[in-house]
Amino acid sequence: MPRALVAPDDFKGTFTAPQVASAIAVGLSGAGVEADELPIADGGDGTMNALLVSLGGELRTARVSDPLGRPTAARWAMLSDGDTAVIEMAQASGLGRVAPQDRDAWAASTRGTGELIVLAAREGARKVLVAVGGSATTDGGAGARAALREADVNVPITVLCDVRVPFEDAARVFGPQKGADPEMVVRLTERLESLARSAPRDPRGLEMTGAAGGLSGGLWAYCGAELVDGARFVLDAVRFDQRLQAADFAISGEGRLDQQTLTGKAVAEVARRCRAAERPLHVVAGSSALTAAETDALLLASVREATTIEQLEAAGYELALTLTSRR
């Protein structure tokens, strides 16, 4: 029986990666293809779930500060090794925590993320993975650092980055989506520059230090955090390469394929590894804005669009029929 490795990212705002993987697998199995479900992520939203599904662990809930300092319930995870905590900064400091009419790019703080790190350390974590993405903040990590300093917590931190933007560009690139007008972008950039000048290590000019409004750079500069490519880290952690070797082909996907897909997103990393392993990669997406040349650049065997669970199942079924008919 043919075997497929089904490794999608979240369809953000619609379906989680486990939901997408399950739906595609249903379609594949209905047409006689065995499916190995492997939800993945790029270091942004969905990273915690992807790691929990493959590595096991326990979800926990804590009461922390939201971006505007209000109390909110946020989830974090302790992996099954008992030593590693996974924190998605969006759980505490994400844009989704603030209603559009309440967004305040200047006041928004990462303090809640720092509070989660403190809590994880106090509950036994010897290392903390911080997945960044979807932030409401551009404080350069000042809020998170304050929470760590006040609690006198110093735990090894690895930041899983979903973008490669440097620290000094964080406000310009991401500020507008957080409610910053052009004048505010200038003020935020000046604040980031001031933070960088006073830091023990200058994060400016370094890739990935601008993730989550500079949270990654602040943790690197002040707390000695390690910054890593989120997609590569997750795929390594869930043993993607080993599981790909046991498959005849792979299926990946995300909510939207566009130019950002080509630079650092999970699908691009999956495509790179499939090329190296000489396994065809088929992609299912909510929508695709990739040109034919961009699709060719990723060496994708096919691209299908699906926006409902039924369509995801149908995509898996149709793909399985097409491939098995060629055998």
C-alpha positions as CSV (number, residue, x, y, z in Angstrom):
1,M,0.0,0.0,0.0
2,P,1.4,3.5,-0.9
3,R,2.3,5.6,2.1
4,A,2.0,9.4,2.4
5,L,3.5,11.7,5.0
6,V,0.8,14.3,5.7
7,A,2.6,17.3,7.3
8,P,0.5,20.5,7.1
9,D,0.9,23.8,9.0
10,D,-2.2,25.6,10.5
11,F,-4.7,27.1,8.1
12,K,-4.6,30.2,10.3
13,G,-7.9,31.4,11.5
14,T,-9.7,28.3,10.1
15,F,-8.2,24.9,11.0
16,T,-5.4,23.7,13.2
17,A,-2.6,21.6,11.6
18,P,-3.9,18.4,13.4
19,Q,-7.4,19.0,11.9
20,V,-6.0,19.5,8.4
21,A,-3.8,16.5,8.6
22,S,-6.7,14.3,9.9
23,A,-9.0,15.5,7.1
24,I,-6.5,14.8,4.3
25,A,-5.7,11.4,5.9
26,V,-9.4,10.5,5.8
27,G,-9.4,11.2,2.0
28,L,-6.2,9.3,1.4
29,S,-7.3,6.2,3.3
30,G,-10.6,6.1,1.5
31,A,-8.6,5.7,-1.8
32,G,-6.2,3.1,-0.4
33,V,-3.2,5.2,0.6
34,E,-1.8,4.9,4.2
35,A,-1.4,8.2,5.9
36,D,1.2,9.2,8.5
37,E,-0.2,12.3,10.1
38,L,2.5,14.8,11.2
39,P,1.2,18.3,12.0
40,I,4.0,20.9,11.8
41,A,4.5,24.7,12.4
42,D,7.0,27.4,11.6
43,G,7.6,28.8,15.1
44,G,4.4,30.9,15.1
45,D,0.8,29.9,16.1
46,G,0.3,26.2,16.2
47,T,3.9,25.3,17.3
48,M,2.8,24.2,20.7
49,N,0.2,21.8,19.4
50,A,2.5,20.4,16.7
51,L,5.2,19.6,19.3
52,L,2.6,18.1,21.7
53,V,1.1,15.8,19.1
54,S,4.5,14.3,18.2
55,L,6.4,14.5,21.4
56,G,3.7,14.2,24.1
57,G,3.2,16.3,27.1
58,E,0.6,18.2,29.1
59,L,-1.2,21.5,28.4
60,R,-1.5,23.8,31.4
61,T,-3.3,27.1,31.9
62,A,-2.1,30.2,33.8
63,R,-3.5,33.6,34.6
64,V,-1.2,36.2,33.2
65,S,-1.2,39.8,31.7
66,D,-2.6,40.4,28.2
67,P,-0.9,43.0,26.0
68,L,-2.7,45.8,27.8
69,G,-2.0,44.5,31.3
70,R,-5.4,42.9,31.8
71,P,-5.6,39.4,33.4
72,T,-6.2,36.6,30.9
73,A,-6.0,32.8,30.8
74,A,-3.1,31.5,28.6
75,R,-2.1,28.0,27.8
76,W,1.4,26.6,27.8
77,A,2.8,23.1,27.6
78,M,5.3,20.9,29.5
79,L,6.6,18.3,27.2
80,S,6.8,14.6,28.2
81,D,10.5,14.9,29.1
82,G,9.5,16.9,32.1
83,D,12.3,19.4,31.4
84,T,11.1,21.4,28.4
85,A,8.3,24.0,28.4
86,V,6.7,25.3,25.2
87,I,5.3,28.8,25.2
88,E,3.5,30.5,22.3
89,M,3.8,34.2,23.0
90,A,0.5,34.8,21.2
91,Q,-1.2,33.0,24.0
92,A,-0.4,35.9,26.3
93,S,0.8,38.8,24.1
94,G,-0.9,38.1,20.8
95,L,-2.9,40.4,18.5
96,G,-5.9,38.2,19.0
97,R,-6.0,39.2,22.7
98,V,-6.9,42.8,21.8
99,A,-10.1,43.9,20.1
100,P,-9.4,46.0,16.9
101,Q,-10.8,49.2,18.6
102,D,-8.5,48.7,21.6
103,R,-5.2,48.2,19.8
104,D,-2.4,50.3,21.2
105,A,0.9,49.7,19.5
106,W,2.8,51.9,22.0
107,A,1.3,50.4,25.2
108,A,1.2,46.7,24.1
109,S,3.6,44.7,26.3
110,T,5.2,41.3,26.3
111,R,5.0,41.1,30.1
112,G,2.5,38.2,30.0
113,T,4.9,36.1,27.9
114,G,7.6,36.8,30.6
115,E,5.1,35.7,33.3
116,L,4.6,32.4,31.4
117,I,8.3,31.8,31.3
118,V,8.6,32.5,35.0
119,L,5.8,30.1,35.8
120,A,7.3,27.4,33.6
121,A,10.6,27.7,35.3
122,R,9.0,27.6,38.8
123,E,7.1,24.4,37.7
124,G,10.3,22.6,36.9
125,A,11.2,23.6,33.3
126,R,14.9,23.5,32.8
127,K,14.6,25.0,29.3
128,V,11.9,27.0,27.6
129,L,11.0,27.1,24.0
130,V,9.3,30.4,23.0
131,A,7.4,30.3,19.8
132,V,6.9,33.9,18.4
133,G,4.3,35.0,15.9
134,G,1.0,36.8,15.9
135,S,2.2,39.4,18.5
136,A,0.4,42.6,19.4
137,T,3.6,44.1,20.6
138,T,6.6,46.2,19.5
139,D,8.3,46.6,22.9
140,G,11.5,44.9,22.1
141,G,10.8,42.3,24.7
142,A,10.9,44.9,27.5
143,G,7.8,43.6,29.3
144,A,9.0,40.0,29.2
145,R,12.4,41.0,30.5
146,A,10.9,43.0,33.4
147,A,8.9,40.0,34.5
148,L,11.9,37.8,34.4
149,R,14.0,40.3,36.3
150,E,11.5,40.9,39.0
151,A,11.1,37.2,39.6
152,D,14.9,36.7,39.5
153,V,14.4,33.8,36.9
154,N,17.2,32.8,34.6
155,V,16.4,29.8,32.5
156,P,17.8,28.8,29.1
157,I,15.5,30.1,26.4
158,T,15.3,29.1,22.8
159,V,13.2,31.4,20.6
160,L,11.6,29.8,17.6
161,C,11.4,32.5,14.9
162,D,8.9,32.6,12.1
163,V,10.5,35.6,10.3
164,R,14.0,36.8,9.6
165,V,13.5,40.6,10.1
166,P,16.2,42.3,12.1
167,F,15.4,44.2,15.3
168,E,15.5,47.7,13.9
169,D,13.0,46.9,11.2
170,A,10.3,45.3,13.4
171,A,8.1,48.5,13.7
172,R,8.4,49.3,10.0
173,V,7.5,45.8,8.8
174,F,4.9,44.8,11.4
175,G,3.8,47.9,13.2
176,P,0.9,48.9,10.8
177,Q,-0.9,45.5,11.4
178,K,-0.7,46.2,15.1
179,G,-2.5,49.6,14.8
180,A,0.6,51.9,14.3
181,D,0.2,54.8,12.0
182,P,3.3,56.2,10.2
183,E,4.1,58.6,13.1
184,M,3.8,55.8,15.6
185,V,6.1,53.6,13.5
186,V,8.8,56.3,13.8
187,R,8.3,56.5,17.6
188,L,8.4,52.7,18.0
189,T,11.5,52.5,15.9
190,E,13.2,55.1,18.0
191,R,12.3,53.2,21.1
192,L,13.7,50.0,19.7
193,E,16.9,51.8,18.7
194,S,17.2,53.1,22.3
195,L,16.7,49.6,23.7
196,A,19.4,48.2,21.4
197,R,21.9,50.9,22.3
198,S,21.6,50.1,26.0
199,A,21.6,46.3,25.6
200,P,24.5,44.1,26.7
201,R,24.5,42.8,23.2
202,D,23.3,44.9,20.2
203,P,20.6,43.0,18.3
204,R,20.5,45.4,15.3
205,G,21.5,44.0,11.9
206,L,21.0,40.3,13.0
207,E,18.4,38.1,11.3
208,M,15.4,37.0,13.4
209,T,15.9,39.6,16.1
210,G,12.8,41.5,15.0
211,A,10.4,38.6,15.5
212,A,7.3,39.4,17.6
213,G,8.1,43.1,17.7
214,G,11.6,42.6,18.8
215,L,10.8,40.1,21.6
216,S,13.3,37.7,20.1
217,G,16.0,40.3,19.9
218,G,15.4,41.5,23.5
219,L,15.6,38.0,24.8
220,W,18.8,37.4,22.8
221,A,20.4,40.7,23.9
222,Y,19.5,40.7,27.6
223,C,18.8,37.0,28.5
224,G,21.2,35.2,26.3
225,A,18.4,33.4,24.4
226,E,19.3,31.3,21.3
227,L,17.4,32.3,18.2
228,V,16.6,29.5,15.7
229,D,14.6,29.1,12.5
230,G,11.2,27.9,13.8
231,A,10.3,25.7,10.8
232,R,13.6,23.9,10.8
233,F,13.5,23.4,14.6
234,V,10.0,21.9,14.6
235,L,10.7,19.6,11.6
236,D,13.8,18.3,13.4
237,A,12.0,17.9,16.7
238,V,9.2,15.8,15.2
239,R,11.6,13.7,13.2
240,F,10.3,14.8,9.8
241,D,13.3,13.4,7.8
242,Q,13.1,9.9,9.3
243,R,9.3,9.7,8.8
244,L,9.7,11.0,5.2
245,Q,12.1,8.1,4.4
246,A,9.2,5.7,5.2
247,A,6.8,7.5,2.8
248,D,6.4,7.4,-1.0
249,F,5.4,11.0,-1.1
250,A,4.5,14.0,1.1
251,I,1.6,16.4,1.5
252,S,1.9,19.7,3.1
253,G,-0.1,22.9,3.2
254,E,-1.1,26.1,4.9
255,G,-3.9,28.6,4.7
256,R,-2.4,30.8,2.0
257,L,0.5,30.2,-0.3
258,D,2.2,33.5,-1.4
259,Q,5.6,35.0,-1.7
260,Q,6.1,34.7,2.1
261,T,5.9,31.0,1.7
262,L,9.2,31.1,-0.2
263,T,11.1,32.6,2.7
264,G,11.1,30.8,6.0
265,K,7.6,29.3,6.1
266,A,7.1,25.7,7.0
267,V,6.0,24.6,3.5
268,A,9.3,26.0,2.0
269,E,11.3,24.0,4.5
270,V,9.2,20.8,3.8
271,A,9.9,21.4,0.1
272,R,13.6,21.7,0.6
273,R,13.7,18.4,2.6
274,C,11.5,16.6,0.1
275,R,13.9,17.6,-2.7
276,A,16.9,16.3,-0.7
277,A,15.1,13.0,0.0
278,E,13.8,12.7,-3.6
279,R,10.2,12.5,-2.5
280,P,7.4,14.3,-4.4
281,L,5.6,17.0,-2.5
282,H,2.0,17.9,-3.0
283,V,0.4,20.9,-1.4
284,V,-3.1,21.7,-0.3
285,A,-3.9,25.3,0.6
286,G,-6.8,27.5,1.5
287,S,-5.7,29.7,-1.4
288,S,-2.6,30.1,-3.6
289,A,-1.2,33.3,-5.0
290,L,2.0,31.6,-6.2
291,T,2.9,32.1,-9.8
292,A,3.8,29.1,-12.0
293,A,7.5,30.1,-11.7
294,E,7.3,30.2,-7.9
295,T,5.6,26.9,-7.8
296,D,8.3,25.5,-10.0
297,A,11.0,27.1,-7.7
298,L,9.6,25.0,-4.8
299,L,9.5,21.9,-7.1
300,L,5.9,21.2,-6.0
301,A,4.3,18.2,-7.7
302,S,0.9,19.7,-7.4
303,V,-1.2,22.4,-5.7
304,R,-4.8,22.1,-4.7
305,E,-7.1,24.5,-2.9
306,A,-9.5,23.5,-0.1
307,T,-11.4,25.7,2.4
308,T,-13.6,23.2,4.2
309,I,-13.0,19.9,6.0
310,E,-15.0,18.2,3.2
311,Q,-12.8,19.8,0.6
312,L,-9.7,18.8,2.5
313,E,-10.9,15.2,2.6
314,A,-11.8,15.4,-1.1
315,A,-8.3,16.7,-1.9
316,G,-6.7,13.8,-0.2
317,Y,-9.0,11.3,-2.0
318,E,-8.5,12.8,-5.4
319,L,-4.7,13.0,-4.9
320,A,-4.6,9.4,-3.8
321,L,-6.6,8.3,-6.9
322,T,-4.3,10.2,-9.2
323,L,-1.2,8.8,-7.7
324,T,-2.3,5.2,-7.4
325,S,-3.6,5.2,-11.0
326,R,0.0,5.9,-12.1
327,R,1.5,3.0,-10.3
